[in-house]
Amino acid sequence: MEQRELVIVGAGPAGMTAAIYGRRAGLDVLLLERGLTGGQVNLTEEIENWPGAPRVSGADLGNAFRDHALSLEAEIRVAEVKKVELRGEVKAIVTDKGEVEAEAVILAMGAVYRSLGCVGEEERVGRGVSYCAVCDGPLYEGEEIAVVGGGNSAVEEAVYLTGFASKVYLVHRRDEFRADRAAVSRALSNPKIVPVWDSVVEKIDGDGVVEKILIKNVKTGKLSSLPVTGVFIFVGQAPANGAFKDLVKATEEGWVLTDENMETSVEGIFAAGDARFKRLRQIVTAAADGAAAAMGASAYIKEQLHLRSALLEPESVTAFFYSGADADQARLTDEAEKIAREKGRDLLIIDGYKNARMTRKLGVSPPSVIELRKGAVVRATPVASAADVAKTLG
Ligand SMILES: Cc1cc2nc3c(=O)[nH]c(=O)nc-3n(C[C@H](O)[C@H](O)[C@H](O)COP(=O)(O)OP(=O)(O)OC[C@H]3O[C@@H](n4cnc5c(N)ncnc54)[C@H](O)[C@@H]3O)c2cc1C
């Protein structure tokens, strides 16, 4: 089977930044993308918040990310990942074009915005229809716009958009918002916000761009029109993680949980970008996550390779396993090293906390001195003091 060091799922800003950092760290990188490279960036006409480029088209930025990754010889392959499986130490990535094994995987498959599905919406995305207030709000300075939805995102983003727009219609299909009380009271006390209750959007209309929306009152059936130049839709966002649902820990909604190094609940599997549980889903945060995930993956891979060659491959090894999370054990390592030096013994020092997987695999409970022959433990001696270490090393 094809074997790679780092496989990245998804070539959006997160995945492509991870590929750039991964290649610069010297890793062999394969980036798998089921569609166009660029991800959601392709849905954005113009981006105004990518640092250093006051105005750049989504397509140009996506292409620049891709060209940068390719210039560093990352491989980008068109393939849809169906699932990732753990096979012992190895991660197997099952795609519609075959299977690949990897030392580490970065999940960067992004998110999808739920659309209304009404007439005129799809063809006006980026031309007045938006799913992102931070991205597009400044384009509506002094204009009248509509926000659709009744949850926290809709209500909070409506308030945010009053910083630009002269009037914000907040269109909701029920007669009260689902958002929390504080957010609702902030919105309803804002003179620029006009709630439009019990209403759904039937049609988004205009000559190429948005000029008005047609709304229907669900109680009376009455149709009316609102003259707006922008429609912000917040009826939900979902992670595109169908293929990884049961692999790593995630929130109830499916957002992947990671630590600050972007590592998931499974060692060697990282997540970056919109697929993660986080507050701000933007290009710049996706790129930052991608960089952190690649550096985390690089450290993990190098550590695994080092451990394998230092611990499992030699004829015979003596190692001191300690837990780096325990100050007393960390102090004992200095003494263990000194004793080994005095006795002329080679002693490998392994942080069992950082290398939990290997520690579990060998059945070691730190602090212990372990003797291995060709990767198999032949003696494991628990040690609590320098005297114990000295006695064990003979
Ligand atoms: C209309 C719109 C406008 C926006 N405007 C801005 C803006 O102005 N500024 C800003 O900062 N942010 C903006 N955003 C948000 C920004 O685009 C996202 O935060 C960013 O693209 C997230 O990057 P990502 O790499 O995490 O995910 P994505 O961009 O979603 O990329 C994920 C990639 O993974 C691929 N993928 C998913 N599943 C699989 C699988 N199973 N196998 C293989 N490939 C897979 C997808 O095809 C996709 O290419 C906007 C978003 C939208 C929708």
The ligand as a Gaussian input file, in Angstrom:
#p B3LYP/6-31G(d) Opt

LIG

0 1
 C      -19.455000      33.055000       0.976000
 C      -18.318000      33.041000       1.929000
 C      -17.545000      34.169000       2.068000
 C      -16.461000      34.174000       2.942000
 N      -15.699000      35.316000       3.026000
 C      -14.607000      35.328000       3.857000
 C      -13.790000      36.508000       3.926000
 O      -14.016000      37.508000       3.260000
 N      -12.740000      36.451000       4.790000
 C      -12.444000      35.371000       5.574000
 O      -11.453000      35.382000       6.315000
 N      -13.226000      34.251000       5.520000
 C      -14.291000      34.213000       4.682000
 N      -15.096000      33.091000       4.635000
 C      -14.768000      31.967000       5.521000
 C      -13.549000      31.201000       4.977000
 O      -13.692000      30.949000       3.594000
 C      -13.376000      29.892000       5.739000
 O      -13.234000      30.192000       7.113000
 C      -12.120000      29.134000       5.277000
 O      -12.190000      28.845000       3.892000
 C      -11.982000      27.830000       6.046000
 O      -10.881000      27.123000       5.533000
 P      -10.753000      25.546000       5.737000
 O       -9.511000      25.158000       4.995000
 O      -10.880000      25.200000       7.146000
 O      -12.035000      24.898000       5.040000
 P      -12.645000      25.016000       3.563000
 O      -12.315000      26.307000       2.927000
 O      -14.074000      24.647000       3.737000
 O      -11.876000      23.855000       2.780000
 C      -12.100000      22.500000       3.077000
 C      -11.765000      21.670000       1.849000
 O      -11.869000      20.291000       2.194000
 C      -12.459000      19.572000       1.126000
 N      -13.056000      18.350000       1.657000
 C      -14.076000      18.250000       2.565000
 N      -14.325000      16.946000       2.831000
 C      -13.455000      16.228000       2.081000
 C      -13.240000      14.810000       1.927000
 N      -13.964000      13.917000       2.574000
 N      -12.266000      14.404000       1.065000
 C      -11.494000      15.320000       0.383000
 N      -11.684000      16.669000       0.487000
 C      -12.634000      17.113000       1.341000
 C      -13.491000      20.550000       0.580000
 O      -13.823000      20.224000      -0.771000
 C      -12.747000      21.877000       0.696000
 O      -12.018000      22.188000      -0.480000
 C      -16.170000      33.040000       3.747000
 C      -16.942000      31.887000       3.625000
 C      -18.001000      31.882000       2.718000
 C      -18.825000      30.623000       2.563000

